[in-house]
Amino acid sequence: MFKTRLLSGILLVIIALATIISGDYVLFFTLLAVSLIGMRELYRAMKGKACAGGPQVKGWYSGSQQPSLSGSTA
């Protein structure tokens, strides 16, 4: 188990260094892929769960009343 994690860690560091050193389009597309994979995993984890800023809060600013810092609605 430890050996597998160590080898995969070393391999990922080598890939990261090669990507960063080469830069330009290689770095761009690598970061794009990692971001999209991370976003997909987040959406899968949050599927069916309510979170702050979701539909339950939507429309908070709509209407004539604007929120105030003092907490009063007048």
N, C-alpha and C positions, 0 to 999 in steps of 0.2 A: 504494500500500500504506500509506504513512504517513498519507495524507489520510483513508483509510477508518478507520484506528485512531484518529486524532485525533477525527474526527466521532463515532465510536461512544463514545469516552471522554467527550466533552463531553455527549453525550446521556445516558449512564449517570449522570454526576454530577448532571445536572438531575433525572433520575428519582429518584435517591437523596435529593436535597435535598427534593423535593416529598413523597416518602414520609415522611421523618423529620419534616418540618415539620407535615404533616397528622396524623401520629401515629395513635393509637387503633386502629381495626380495619384501616385501610389498612396501617399499619406491621406489625401482627400478621400479617396474611395474606401480605404481601410477604416477611417473614422466614420464615414457615412454608413458602412456596413455594421460596425459595432453599435452605432447609435440606433439604427433601425432594429437590430436584434434586441437591444436593451428596451426600446420602446414597445416592441411586440411582447416581450416578457412582462413588462409592467402592465400592459393592457390585459394580458391573460391572467395575471395575478389579481387584478382589480375587477375582473368581470363579475357583474352582479353585486358589487359592493358600492355603497354610497360613499362618496368622499367630498371633502370641502370644495366648494366651487363647482359642484356638479349640478344636475338639473334641479335639485331641491332648493338651490339658492338662486337659480336663474330668474331674472326679472327683478332682482332686489333694487336695482337703480331705476327700473322703469316706473313711470308715473310722475306725478308732479312733485312728490316729496323727495328731497335729497337728504342723505344721512348727515347728521351734524356731530361734531366732536363732543358736545355737551350731553348728548343723549336725549335731548328734548325733541319732540316732533313738531314743534311750532315753527 
